Structure formats: structure tokens, C-alpha cells
Amino acid sequence: MGIMDFVKGGVREMMIARPDDKKQLIVYKHPDQNVPFWSQLTVDSDEVAVFFKDGQVVGVLPPGRHTLQSQNIPFLNQLVVQYTGGNVFIAEIFFVKMQPLFNVPFGGPIADMIDPLTGEMVTPRMFGQFSLQVVDPARFVVRYVGQAAAGDNDAVLGWIKGLFFMGVKTTIGELCEAEGKSILQATALRQQLAQRFVQKSPDLADIGVRVLQMGDFDINFSPEDKQRLVAAQAEVAKANRGVAIAKANAAAKQFELDQSFQQDSRYVQQLAGNWQNYAAGEAMRGAGQGMAKGGEGAGVAGLGAQMAAGIGMAGVMQQNMMHPAGPQFAAPGMAPPQGQQPVVAASPQAAVPTAAGGLAACPKCAAKVPPGKFCAECGATMAVPQKRFCTGCGADLGPTAKFCANCGTPSTPAG
């Protein structure tokens, strides 16, 4: 080797920069790891230089021309090889582009996803463009070296797009679940999705890359996946309609119950006076409704039971409201039960009503006379004859009748 070759080789070793034919690469690795001290490192304005050794980033130099010596760059002390007398350090130098990359195309299947609305497993596909930028070169180089990606842009962008699609899967799933929509409806959420891709792409943030802007993109499905999603959505819509109808019916029934409760409360407070009287009135009303409808198919026996319940409750109410002390009085025109004597007062003859001023009205001549057994004017008895009722049909009997004029049943003698 001649002196000129030595000089040229030495100059090349002392001048470290990205070659002109590699300017377009997102990341370029300097081929020689042995770097002499006092070398001149040139970093272009749109990139940074990252020093990497033993799996760790040692330091980062910004754009400009740098003389590689430890006084100017303290982190180089970690790279010095002592057996060379401190004249050489060993490190991998990566030149990383920091300028944005625009209109980067992407496309392909996202991944297998479970549709949040229908639970169907589908594989959506997404095609479009986006712009990106390396914002953390140290993190980018660590992940880049760990992936052992090739030095061309296609390989680097393929790696970035794969991680972007992982974030797309998470973002679409979260947004559809929050909106209560199927992935099939994700195209209607394009604006929200674009904002989330820009604001949050966790897998890209892990490698120091950020999405700057989403271009036009589309989400579509295979014919089989689309058919299954459409059918599943129809089933979900049908189920939701059933739930909505059930809720509406329940609300209407609750409203009806609330209105009835308020009406009953007002009735108890204003009319019945207490719950016992109200319950008796309800029983009578129910018996009347049953009789009006012919017993609802219950037949003669059911109709008789309804009548008995209503009549019995009426008797209870009459006793409670008219005679709190408990005397027993038969309702006017009501026959005693079959085989029993009519209910009468303790005296065989009813008392004569007393007129005002202590005088009594004679039942025969209507004269106002002092109370007594006989009228002071006409001599007729003052006692009112006791009413009697037929034990067979309950008809009213005359004072001297021996047989019922209605059914022919023998009458029971008075007294």
C-alpha cells in the first residue's frame, strides 16, 4: 500500500458521516465500530447520531460537526479501549432521521378481533396512509437493534406498520365498545379513530415513533365476515327491541299501580275513614263486579259465593258504622238463613216511638197520648206489631198469616 492509500484510508477513518447514497434511509449504521479519537463526526440537520454499545445507548449527538474526544464529549470515556493507549473507542454509531415521513402507505389484515357488539370473531382489514416521525431516537435504536431489522426503509417501515396495526386493533376495539357499535360500523367513526391514532398509539410510542396525521383510510371485511356480522347485528337489534318493549310495558304498569295506590290512599283518608272499612268496600265492589259479569264462568255456586261475600261484608260494615256496641240487626227486606228464626228485638213487640214532649203516637188513631199499653183516645194497643219473615223465601209475612203467600211455607207464630 502506497503512502497515498494510507493517507486516504486514514482520512476516511477520521471523517465519519452518512454517505450520500444512504441519505434516504430512516436509520443508517456506520460500518466500523473502531473509531479513533479526534475523528470528525458530521451529523446532518435532519438527523441525530446515537452511540450504542452492549445493548445500551451511551449517548446522543445533535446535528452539527463534532470532534470525538472525551473533553468535548464526556460520555466517550465509557467507550475508550485502554489497551490502545486511549486513542480508540469502540461503539456502534446509528444515524437516525428525525424529519417527518409523509404519505406512508399501509394496508392488510389488522388481526383477529372479537366484535364488541355481537361477540363474533372477525378479521377486519385496513388500508390508507399516514405520516410519522421518530421522536425518541435512543428508544428507537434500542428497539431497532433488538428486532435486528435490515438497513433498508422497506424493512424498517414494515416493522413500524406491524406495530401500528397492533395499536389499531386496540384502538378500534376500545372505541367501538365505548360507542356501543359493531366493528362493521367503524367506518362511521373514522374521524374519532383518526384522532385516537394520533393521540394514542401505545405500540409506536414504545419504539419512540409518533403518528403525526392520518390520511384517508378504509376498514373492510371479507364477504364471509361481513355476512356473519350483518346477521348477528340483526339478532342483537331484535333482542334490543324486545328489551325496550318490556321496559315500556313495565313502566306503564308501574304508572298504573302508582295511580291506583294514590287513588286508594285518598279514598281511605277522605271517605272510608280507616283501612277496615275500605277493605269491606272493596270486597263488596268486587262481588258486584263478579255478579255483573255473570261470575266469570264460575257458575251458580261461584255467583252465590260472591253474593254471600258481598252481603256479609255489608253486614259487617253496617254493624261497625251504625252500632259500635255490637247489637244485631237484620237488614231491611233481608231474609234470615234457611231453618233459622228471624232476628227480632228482645221484646215480643216493638217499642212505640215517642213523640216530642214525652207523648206517643197511637198506631191506630194517630193521636198524641201519654205513653202506656193502650191509647187514651181509642183504647187500641200502643205496641207496634212485630214483623215476621218467611223461613223459606224471606218474604214479609202479615201479623196473622199462617202460610207464606209467596212460597206456601208455614209461618212461625209470633212470640
C-alpha positions as a Markdown table, in Angstrom:
| # | Residue | x | y | z |
|---|---|---|---|---|
| 1 | Met | 0.0 | 0.0 | 0.0 |
| 2 | Gly | 1.4 | 3.4 | -1.0 |
| 3 | Ile | 1.5 | 6.5 | 1.0 |
| 4 | Met | -1.5 | 7.9 | -0.8 |
| 5 | Asp | -3.6 | 4.9 | 0.0 |
| 6 | Phe | -2.6 | 5.2 | 3.7 |
| 7 | Val | -3.4 | 8.9 | 3.7 |
| 8 | Lys | -6.8 | 8.3 | 2.0 |
| 9 | Gly | -7.6 | 5.4 | 4.4 |
| 10 | Gly | -6.6 | 7.4 | 7.4 |
| 11 | Val | -8.7 | 10.4 | 6.3 |
| 12 | Arg | -11.7 | 8.2 | 5.8 |
| 13 | Glu | -11.3 | 6.8 | 9.3 |
| 14 | Met | -11.1 | 10.3 | 10.7 |
| 15 | Met | -14.2 | 11.6 | 8.8 |
| 16 | Ile | -17.4 | 9.9 | 10.0 |
| 17 | Ala | -20.7 | 10.8 | 8.3 |
| 18 | Arg | -23.7 | 9.3 | 6.4 |
| 19 | Pro | -22.8 | 8.6 | 2.8 |
| 20 | Asp | -24.7 | 10.4 | 0.1 |
| 21 | Asp | -26.3 | 7.3 | -1.3 |
| 22 | Lys | -27.7 | 6.5 | 2.2 |
| 23 | Lys | -29.3 | 9.8 | 2.8 |
| 24 | Gln | -32.8 | 8.5 | 2.3 |
| 25 | Leu | -32.6 | 5.8 | 5.0 |
| 26 | Ile | -34.6 | 6.2 | 8.2 |
| 27 | Val | -31.7 | 4.7 | 10.1 |
| 28 | Tyr | -28.1 | 4.2 | 8.9 |
| 29 | Lys | -25.5 | 2.3 | 10.9 |
| 30 | His | -21.8 | 3.3 | 10.5 |
| 31 | Pro | -19.9 | 0.1 | 9.3 |
| 32 | Asp | -16.8 | 0.5 | 11.5 |
| 33 | Gln | -17.1 | 0.2 | 15.3 |
| 34 | Asn | -13.5 | 1.2 | 16.0 |
| 35 | Val | -13.4 | 4.9 | 16.0 |
| 36 | Pro | -10.2 | 6.9 | 16.5 |
| 37 | Phe | -10.1 | 9.8 | 19.0 |
| 38 | Trp | -10.1 | 13.2 | 17.3 |
| 39 | Ser | -12.3 | 11.9 | 14.5 |
| 40 | Gln | -14.7 | 14.4 | 12.9 |
| 41 | Leu | -18.3 | 13.3 | 13.1 |
| 42 | Thr | -20.8 | 15.1 | 10.8 |
| 43 | Val | -24.5 | 14.9 | 11.7 |
| 44 | Asp | -26.9 | 16.3 | 9.1 |
| 45 | Ser | -29.6 | 18.8 | 10.1 |
| 46 | Asp | -32.4 | 16.3 | 9.9 |
| 47 | Glu | -30.9 | 13.6 | 12.0 |
| 48 | Val | -29.0 | 12.7 | 15.2 |
| 49 | Ala | -26.2 | 10.3 | 15.9 |
| 50 | Val | -26.8 | 7.6 | 18.6 |
| 51 | Phe | -23.8 | 5.8 | 20.2 |
| 52 | Phe | -24.8 | 2.2 | 21.2 |
| 53 | Lys | -22.8 | -0.4 | 23.0 |
| 54 | Asp | -23.5 | -3.7 | 24.8 |
| 55 | Gly | -27.3 | -3.3 | 24.4 |
| 56 | Gln | -27.4 | 0.2 | 25.8 |
| 57 | Val | -27.5 | 3.7 | 24.4 |
| 58 | Val | -24.4 | 5.6 | 25.7 |
| 59 | Gly | -25.1 | 9.0 | 24.2 |
| 60 | Val | -26.8 | 11.0 | 21.5 |
| 61 | Leu | -25.2 | 13.8 | 19.5 |
| 62 | Pro | -27.4 | 16.5 | 17.8 |
| 63 | Pro | -26.9 | 17.9 | 14.2 |
| 64 | Gly | -23.5 | 19.6 | 13.5 |
| 65 | Arg | -19.8 | 18.7 | 13.3 |
| 66 | His | -18.3 | 17.1 | 16.4 |
| 67 | Thr | -14.7 | 16.3 | 17.3 |
| 68 | Leu | -14.7 | 13.0 | 19.1 |
| 69 | Gln | -12.6 | 13.4 | 22.2 |
| 70 | Ser | -13.6 | 13.0 | 25.8 |
| 71 | Gln | -13.0 | 16.6 | 26.8 |
| 72 | Asn | -15.7 | 17.8 | 24.5 |
| 73 | Ile | -18.0 | 14.7 | 24.8 |
| 74 | Pro | -17.8 | 13.2 | 28.3 |
| 75 | Phe | -19.8 | 10.1 | 27.6 |
| 76 | Leu | -17.0 | 8.9 | 25.2 |
| 77 | Asn | -15.0 | 7.9 | 28.4 |
| 78 | Gln | -17.3 | 4.9 | 28.6 |
| 79 | Leu | -16.2 | 3.8 | 25.2 |
| 80 | Val | -12.4 | 4.1 | 25.4 |
| 81 | Val | -10.4 | 1.0 | 24.8 |
| 82 | Gln | -7.5 | 1.1 | 27.3 |
| 83 | Tyr | -5.1 | -1.3 | 25.6 |
| 84 | Thr | -4.9 | 1.1 | 22.6 |
| 85 | Gly | -3.5 | 3.8 | 24.9 |
| 86 | Gly | -6.8 | 5.6 | 25.0 |
| 87 | Asn | -6.6 | 6.5 | 21.3 |
| 88 | Val | -9.5 | 4.4 | 20.1 |
| 89 | Phe | -13.1 | 3.8 | 21.4 |
| 90 | Ile | -15.5 | 1.1 | 20.3 |
| 91 | Ala | -19.2 | 1.8 | 19.7 |
| 92 | Glu | -21.9 | 1.4 | 17.1 |
| 93 | Ile | -23.0 | 4.7 | 15.6 |
| 94 | Phe | -26.5 | 5.0 | 14.2 |
| 95 | Phe | -27.7 | 8.0 | 12.2 |
| 96 | Val | -31.5 | 8.3 | 12.8 |
| 97 | Lys | -33.7 | 10.6 | 10.6 |
| 98 | Met | -35.8 | 13.0 | 12.7 |
| 99 | Gln | -37.7 | 14.6 | 10.0 |
| 100 | Pro | -41.4 | 13.6 | 9.4 |
| 101 | Leu | -42.2 | 11.0 | 6.8 |
| 102 | Phe | -45.4 | 11.9 | 4.9 |
| 103 | Asn | -47.9 | 9.8 | 3.0 |
| 104 | Val | -46.6 | 6.4 | 4.2 |
| 105 | Pro | -49.0 | 3.8 | 2.7 |
| 106 | Phe | -50.2 | 0.8 | 4.7 |
| 107 | Gly | -52.7 | -1.9 | 4.3 |
| 108 | Gly | -53.6 | -5.5 | 5.2 |
| 109 | Pro | -55.4 | -7.6 | 7.8 |
| 110 | Ile | -55.4 | -6.0 | 11.3 |
| 111 | Ala | -55.7 | -9.2 | 13.3 |
| 112 | Asp | -58.4 | -11.5 | 14.7 |
| 113 | Met | -60.8 | -9.4 | 16.7 |
| 114 | Ile | -63.9 | -10.1 | 18.8 |
| 115 | Asp | -66.7 | -7.7 | 17.8 |
| 116 | Pro | -67.8 | -5.8 | 20.9 |
| 117 | Leu | -71.4 | -5.7 | 19.9 |
| 118 | Thr | -72.1 | -9.2 | 18.6 |
| 119 | Gly | -69.2 | -11.3 | 20.0 |
| 120 | Glu | -68.3 | -12.6 | 16.6 |
| 121 | Met | -64.7 | -13.3 | 15.7 |
| 122 | Val | -63.7 | -11.4 | 12.6 |
| 123 | Thr | -60.5 | -10.3 | 10.8 |
| 124 | Pro | -61.0 | -6.7 | 9.6 |
| 125 | Arg | -58.7 | -5.2 | 7.0 |
| 126 | Met | -57.5 | -1.6 | 6.9 |
| 127 | Phe | -55.9 | 0.4 | 4.0 |
| 128 | Gly | -54.7 | 4.0 | 3.9 |
| 129 | Gln | -51.9 | 6.5 | 4.5 |
| 130 | Phe | -50.3 | 8.1 | 7.5 |
| 131 | Ser | -47.5 | 10.5 | 8.5 |
| 132 | Leu | -45.0 | 9.6 | 11.2 |
| 133 | Gln | -41.8 | 10.8 | 12.9 |
| 134 | Val | -39.1 | 9.4 | 15.2 |
| 135 | Val | -39.4 | 11.5 | 18.4 |
| 136 | Asp | -37.1 | 9.4 | 20.7 |
| 137 | Pro | -34.0 | 8.2 | 18.7 |
| 138 | Ala | -32.5 | 6.4 | 21.7 |
| 139 | Arg | -35.6 | 4.3 | 22.3 |
| 140 | Phe | -35.9 | 3.7 | 18.6 |
| 141 | Val | -32.4 | 2.4 | 18.2 |
| 142 | Val | -32.8 | 0.1 | 21.2 |
| 143 | Arg | -35.9 | -1.5 | 19.7 |
| 144 | Tyr | -34.5 | -1.4 | 16.2 |
| 145 | Val | -31.4 | -3.4 | 17.3 |
| 146 | Gly | -33.5 | -5.7 | 19.3 |
| 147 | Gln | -35.6 | -6.5 | 16.2 |
| 148 | Ala | -32.4 | -6.9 | 14.1 |
| 149 | Ala | -34.2 | -5.2 | 11.2 |
| 150 | Ala | -32.4 | -4.7 | 7.9 |
| 151 | Gly | -31.0 | -1.4 | 7.0 |
| 152 | Asp | -33.4 | -0.5 | 4.2 |
| 153 | Asn | -36.5 | 1.6 | 4.6 |
| 154 | Asp | -39.0 | -1.1 | 3.5 |
| 155 | Ala | -37.9 | -3.4 | 6.3 |
| 156 | Val | -38.0 | -0.5 | 8.9 |
| 157 | Leu | -41.4 | 0.7 | 7.7 |
| 158 | Gly | -42.7 | -2.8 | 7.7 |
| 159 | Trp | -41.6 | -3.2 | 11.3 |
| 160 | Ile | -43.3 | 0.2 | 12.2 |
| 161 | Lys | -46.5 | -0.7 | 10.3 |
| 162 | Gly | -46.8 | -4.1 | 12.1 |
| 163 | Leu | -46.6 | -2.3 | 15.4 |
| 164 | Phe | -49.1 | 0.3 | 14.2 |
| 165 | Phe | -51.6 | -2.4 | 13.3 |
| 166 | Met | -51.3 | -3.8 | 16.8 |
| 167 | Gly | -52.3 | -0.3 | 18.1 |
| 168 | Val | -55.1 | -0.1 | 15.6 |
| 169 | Lys | -56.6 | -3.3 | 16.9 |
| 170 | Thr | -56.7 | -2.0 | 20.4 |
| 171 | Thr | -58.0 | 1.5 | 19.4 |
| 172 | Ile | -60.8 | 0.2 | 17.2 |
| 173 | Gly | -62.0 | -2.3 | 19.9 |
| 174 | Glu | -62.0 | 0.3 | 22.7 |
| 175 | Leu | -63.8 | 2.9 | 20.6 |
| 176 | Cys | -66.5 | 0.5 | 19.3 |
| 177 | Glu | -67.1 | -0.8 | 22.9 |
| 178 | Ala | -67.4 | 2.8 | 24.3 |
| 179 | Glu | -69.8 | 3.8 | 21.5 |
| 180 | Gly | -71.8 | 0.5 | 21.7 |
| 181 | Lys | -71.2 | -0.2 | 18.0 |
| 182 | Ser | -70.1 | -3.1 | 15.9 |
| 183 | Ile | -66.7 | -3.1 | 14.1 |
| 184 | Leu | -68.8 | -3.1 | 10.9 |
| 185 | Gln | -69.9 | 0.4 | 11.9 |
| 186 | Ala | -66.3 | 1.6 | 12.5 |
| 187 | Thr | -66.3 | 3.4 | 9.1 |
| 188 | Ala | -68.8 | 5.8 | 10.6 |
| 189 | Leu | -66.3 | 6.6 | 13.4 |
| 190 | Arg | -63.5 | 7.4 | 11.0 |
| 191 | Gln | -62.9 | 10.9 | 12.5 |
| 192 | Gln | -62.8 | 9.7 | 16.1 |
| 193 | Leu | -60.5 | 6.8 | 15.1 |
| 194 | Ala | -58.1 | 9.2 | 13.3 |
| 195 | Gln | -57.9 | 11.4 | 16.4 |
| 196 | Arg | -57.2 | 8.4 | 18.6 |
| 197 | Phe | -54.5 | 7.0 | 16.3 |
| 198 | Val | -52.7 | 10.4 | 16.5 |
| 199 | Gln | -53.2 | 10.8 | 20.3 |
| 200 | Lys | -52.6 | 7.3 | 21.4 |
| 201 | Ser | -50.6 | 4.6 | 19.6 |
| 202 | Pro | -49.0 | 2.7 | 22.5 |
| 203 | Asp | -47.0 | 0.2 | 20.4 |
| 204 | Leu | -45.4 | 3.0 | 18.4 |
| 205 | Ala | -44.7 | 5.1 | 21.5 |
| 206 | Asp | -42.8 | 2.1 | 22.8 |
| 207 | Ile | -40.3 | 2.4 | 19.9 |
| 208 | Gly | -40.1 | 6.2 | 20.0 |
| 209 | Val | -42.3 | 6.8 | 17.0 |
| 210 | Arg | -45.4 | 9.1 | 16.8 |
| 211 | Val | -48.2 | 9.3 | 14.3 |
| 212 | Leu | -48.5 | 12.9 | 13.1 |
| 213 | Gln | -51.5 | 12.7 | 10.9 |
| 214 | Met | -53.9 | 10.1 | 9.4 |
| 215 | Gly | -54.6 | 10.3 | 5.7 |
| 216 | Asp | -57.6 | 8.7 | 4.1 |
| 217 | Phe | -58.2 | 5.1 | 5.3 |
| 218 | Asp | -60.8 | 2.4 | 5.0 |
| 219 | Ile | -61.9 | -0.6 | 7.1 |
| 220 | Asn | -63.5 | -3.5 | 5.3 |
| 221 | Phe | -64.2 | -7.2 | 5.7 |
| 222 | Ser | -64.2 | -10.4 | 3.8 |
| 223 | Pro | -67.6 | -11.4 | 2.4 |
| 224 | Glu | -67.9 | -14.2 | 5.0 |
| 225 | Asp | -67.1 | -11.9 | 7.9 |
| 226 | Lys | -69.4 | -9.2 | 6.7 |
| 227 | Gln | -72.3 | -11.6 | 6.3 |
| 228 | Arg | -71.9 | -13.0 | 9.8 |
| 229 | Leu | -71.7 | -9.5 | 11.3 |
| 230 | Val | -74.9 | -8.4 | 9.5 |
| 231 | Ala | -76.8 | -11.5 | 10.6 |
| 232 | Ala | -75.6 | -11.1 | 14.2 |
| 233 | Gln | -76.4 | -7.4 | 14.3 |
| 234 | Ala | -80.0 | -8.2 | 13.2 |
| 235 | Glu | -80.3 | -10.6 | 16.1 |
| 236 | Val | -79.0 | -8.0 | 18.5 |
| 237 | Ala | -81.4 | -5.4 | 17.2 |
| 238 | Lys | -84.3 | -7.8 | 17.6 |
| 239 | Ala | -83.3 | -8.6 | 21.2 |
| 240 | Asn | -82.9 | -4.9 | 22.0 |
| 241 | Arg | -86.4 | -4.1 | 20.6 |
| 242 | Gly | -87.8 | -6.8 | 22.9 |
| 243 | Val | -86.0 | -5.3 | 25.9 |
| 244 | Ala | -87.3 | -1.9 | 25.0 |
| 245 | Ile | -90.9 | -3.1 | 24.7 |
| 246 | Ala | -90.6 | -4.9 | 28.0 |
| 247 | Lys | -89.2 | -1.8 | 29.7 |
| 248 | Ala | -92.1 | 0.3 | 28.3 |
| 249 | Asn | -94.7 | -2.2 | 29.5 |
| 250 | Ala | -93.1 | -2.3 | 32.9 |
| 251 | Ala | -93.1 | 1.5 | 33.1 |
| 252 | Ala | -96.8 | 1.7 | 32.1 |
| 253 | Lys | -97.8 | -1.0 | 34.6 |
| 254 | Gln | -95.8 | 0.8 | 37.3 |
| 255 | Phe | -97.5 | 4.1 | 36.4 |
| 256 | Glu | -100.9 | 2.3 | 36.7 |
| 257 | Leu | -100.0 | 0.9 | 40.1 |
| 258 | Asp | -98.8 | 4.3 | 41.3 |
| 259 | Gln | -102.1 | 5.9 | 40.2 |
| 260 | Ser | -104.2 | 3.2 | 41.8 |
| 261 | Phe | -102.2 | 3.5 | 45.0 |
| 262 | Gln | -102.6 | 7.2 | 45.2 |
| 263 | Gln | -106.4 | 6.9 | 44.5 |
| 264 | Asp | -106.8 | 4.3 | 47.2 |
| 265 | Ser | -104.9 | 6.4 | 49.7 |
| 266 | Arg | -107.1 | 9.4 | 49.0 |
| 267 | Tyr | -110.2 | 7.1 | 49.3 |
| 268 | Val | -109.1 | 5.7 | 52.7 |
| 269 | Gln | -108.2 | 9.1 | 54.1 |
| 270 | Gln | -111.3 | 11.0 | 52.8 |
| 271 | Leu | -114.1 | 8.5 | 52.5 |
| 272 | Ala | -113.7 | 5.2 | 54.3 |
| 273 | Gly | -112.0 | 6.6 | 57.3 |
| 274 | Asn | -110.0 | 3.5 | 58.1 |
| 275 | Trp | -108.5 | 0.6 | 56.3 |
| 276 | Gln | -111.1 | -2.0 | 57.6 |
| 277 | Asn | -114.0 | 0.0 | 56.1 |
| 278 | Tyr | -112.0 | 0.4 | 52.8 |
| 279 | Ala | -111.3 | -3.4 | 52.6 |
| 280 | Ala | -115.0 | -4.1 | 53.2 |
| 281 | Gly | -116.0 | -1.7 | 50.5 |
| 282 | Glu | -113.5 | -3.3 | 48.1 |
| 283 | Ala | -114.9 | -6.7 | 48.8 |
| 284 | Met | -118.5 | -5.5 | 48.1 |
| 285 | Arg | -117.3 | -3.8 | 44.9 |
| 286 | Gly | -115.6 | -7.0 | 43.8 |
| 287 | Ala | -118.7 | -9.1 | 44.5 |
| 288 | Gly | -120.8 | -6.6 | 42.5 |
| 289 | Gln | -118.4 | -6.7 | 39.5 |
| 290 | Gly | -118.4 | -10.5 | 39.6 |
| 291 | Met | -122.2 | -10.6 | 39.6 |
| 292 | Ala | -122.3 | -8.1 | 36.8 |
| 293 | Lys | -120.1 | -10.3 | 34.7 |
| 294 | Gly | -122.1 | -13.4 | 35.5 |
| 295 | Gly | -119.4 | -14.9 | 37.8 |
| 296 | Glu | -116.7 | -15.1 | 35.1 |
| 297 | Gly | -117.6 | -18.7 | 34.3 |
| 298 | Ala | -117.8 | -19.7 | 38.0 |
| 299 | Gly | -121.4 | -20.9 | 37.6 |
| 300 | Val | -124.2 | -20.6 | 40.1 |
| 301 | Ala | -122.1 | -21.8 | 43.0 |
| 302 | Gly | -119.5 | -19.1 | 42.3 |
| 303 | Leu | -122.1 | -16.4 | 41.9 |
| 304 | Gly | -123.7 | -17.4 | 45.2 |
| 305 | Ala | -120.3 | -17.2 | 46.9 |
| 306 | Gln | -119.7 | -13.7 | 45.5 |
| 307 | Met | -123.2 | -12.6 | 46.7 |
| 308 | Ala | -122.7 | -14.1 | 50.1 |
| 309 | Ala | -119.3 | -12.4 | 50.5 |
| 310 | Gly | -120.7 | -9.0 | 49.5 |
| 311 | Ile | -123.8 | -9.3 | 51.7 |
| 312 | Gly | -121.6 | -10.5 | 54.6 |
| 313 | Met | -119.2 | -7.6 | 54.3 |
| 314 | Ala | -122.1 | -5.2 | 54.0 |
| 315 | Gly | -123.5 | -6.5 | 57.3 |
| 316 | Val | -120.1 | -6.1 | 59.0 |
| 317 | Met | -119.9 | -2.5 | 57.7 |
| 318 | Gln | -123.4 | -1.8 | 58.9 |
| 319 | Gln | -122.7 | -3.2 | 62.4 |
| 320 | Asn | -119.3 | -1.3 | 62.7 |
| 321 | Met | -120.7 | 2.0 | 61.4 |
| 322 | Met | -124.2 | 2.1 | 62.9 |
| 323 | His | -123.9 | 0.0 | 66.1 |
| 324 | Pro | -120.4 | 0.2 | 67.6 |
| 325 | Ala | -121.7 | -1.6 | 70.7 |
| 326 | Gly | -122.4 | -4.7 | 68.8 |
| 327 | Pro | -126.3 | -5.2 | 68.6 |
| 328 | Gln | -127.5 | -7.4 | 65.8 |
| 329 | Phe | -130.0 | -6.0 | 63.3 |
| 330 | Ala | -131.2 | -7.6 | 60.2 |
| 331 | Ala | -131.1 | -5.5 | 57.0 |
| 332 | Pro | -134.5 | -4.3 | 55.8 |
| 333 | Gly | -136.0 | -6.9 | 53.4 |
| 334 | Met | -133.3 | -9.5 | 54.0 |
| 335 | Ala | -134.5 | -13.0 | 54.9 |
| 336 | Pro | -132.9 | -15.0 | 57.7 |
| 337 | Pro | -130.9 | -18.1 | 56.7 |
| 338 | Gln | -132.8 | -21.3 | 55.9 |
| 339 | Gly | -134.1 | -23.1 | 59.0 |
| 340 | Gln | -133.5 | -20.2 | 61.4 |
| 341 | Gln | -135.8 | -17.9 | 63.2 |
| 342 | Pro | -136.0 | -14.3 | 62.1 |
| 343 | Val | -133.8 | -11.9 | 64.1 |
| 344 | Val | -136.0 | -9.9 | 66.4 |
| 345 | Ala | -135.7 | -7.5 | 69.3 |
| 346 | Ala | -135.6 | -8.7 | 72.9 |
| 347 | Ser | -139.3 | -7.6 | 73.4 |
| 348 | Pro | -142.0 | -9.6 | 71.6 |
| 349 | Gln | -143.4 | -6.3 | 70.4 |
| 350 | Ala | -141.5 | -3.3 | 69.1 |
| 351 | Ala | -141.4 | -0.2 | 71.2 |
| 352 | Val | -143.7 | 2.7 | 70.3 |
| 353 | Pro | -141.9 | 5.7 | 69.0 |
| 354 | Thr | -142.0 | 8.6 | 71.5 |
| 355 | Ala | -143.1 | 12.0 | 70.1 |
| 356 | Ala | -141.7 | 15.3 | 71.2 |
| 357 | Gly | -142.7 | 16.4 | 74.7 |
| 358 | Gly | -143.0 | 12.9 | 76.1 |
| 359 | Leu | -146.1 | 12.0 | 74.1 |
| 360 | Ala | -146.5 | 8.9 | 72.0 |
| 361 | Ala | -148.4 | 8.5 | 68.6 |
| 362 | Cys | -151.2 | 5.9 | 68.6 |
| 363 | Pro | -150.6 | 3.4 | 65.8 |
| 364 | Lys | -154.4 | 3.2 | 65.2 |
| 365 | Cys | -155.8 | 6.7 | 65.6 |
| 366 | Ala | -152.5 | 8.7 | 65.4 |
| 367 | Ala | -153.5 | 10.7 | 68.5 |
| 368 | Lys | -150.7 | 12.1 | 70.7 |
| 369 | Val | -151.2 | 10.5 | 74.1 |
| 370 | Pro | -149.1 | 9.8 | 77.1 |
| 371 | Pro | -147.1 | 6.6 | 76.8 |
| 372 | Gly | -148.8 | 3.4 | 78.0 |
| 373 | Lys | -150.1 | 0.0 | 77.0 |
| 374 | Phe | -153.4 | 1.3 | 75.5 |
| 375 | Cys | -154.3 | 4.5 | 73.7 |
| 376 | Ala | -156.1 | 7.0 | 76.0 |
| 377 | Glu | -158.3 | 8.2 | 73.0 |
| 378 | Cys | -159.4 | 5.0 | 71.2 |
| 379 | Gly | -158.3 | 2.2 | 73.6 |
| 380 | Ala | -156.3 | 0.4 | 71.0 |
| 381 | Thr | -153.0 | -1.3 | 72.0 |
| 382 | Met | -150.0 | 1.0 | 71.7 |
| 383 | Ala | -147.5 | -1.8 | 70.8 |
| 384 | Val | -146.4 | -1.9 | 67.2 |
| 385 | Pro | -146.9 | -5.5 | 65.8 |
| 386 | Gln | -143.6 | -7.4 | 65.2 |
| 387 | Lys | -142.7 | -8.0 | 61.6 |
| 388 | Arg | -142.2 | -11.6 | 60.6 |
| 389 | Phe | -140.3 | -13.1 | 57.6 |
| 390 | Cys | -140.8 | -16.4 | 55.8 |
| 391 | Thr | -138.2 | -19.0 | 56.7 |
| 392 | Gly | -138.4 | -20.4 | 53.2 |
| 393 | Cys | -138.0 | -17.4 | 50.9 |
| 394 | Gly | -137.6 | -14.5 | 53.3 |
| 395 | Ala | -140.8 | -12.6 | 52.2 |
| 396 | Asp | -142.5 | -10.3 | 54.6 |
| 397 | Leu | -145.4 | -12.0 | 56.5 |
| 398 | Gly | -148.5 | -10.3 | 57.8 |
| 399 | Pro | -149.2 | -10.3 | 61.6 |
| 400 | Thr | -151.8 | -13.1 | 61.4 |
| 401 | Ala | -150.6 | -15.0 | 58.3 |
| 402 | Lys | -150.3 | -18.8 | 58.8 |
| 403 | Phe | -148.7 | -19.5 | 55.5 |
| 404 | Cys | -146.4 | -17.6 | 53.2 |
| 405 | Ala | -148.3 | -16.0 | 50.3 |
| 406 | Asn | -145.1 | -16.3 | 48.2 |
| 407 | Cys | -144.0 | -19.9 | 48.6 |
| 408 | Gly | -146.6 | -21.6 | 50.9 |
| 409 | Thr | -144.2 | -22.3 | 53.8 |
| 410 | Pro | -146.0 | -22.5 | 57.2 |
| 411 | Ser | -145.3 | -19.4 | 59.2 |
| 412 | Thr | -143.9 | -19.4 | 62.7 |
| 413 | Pro | -146.3 | -18.0 | 65.3 |
| 414 | Ala | -145.2 | -14.6 | 66.7 |
| 415 | Gly | -143.9 | -14.5 | 70.3 |
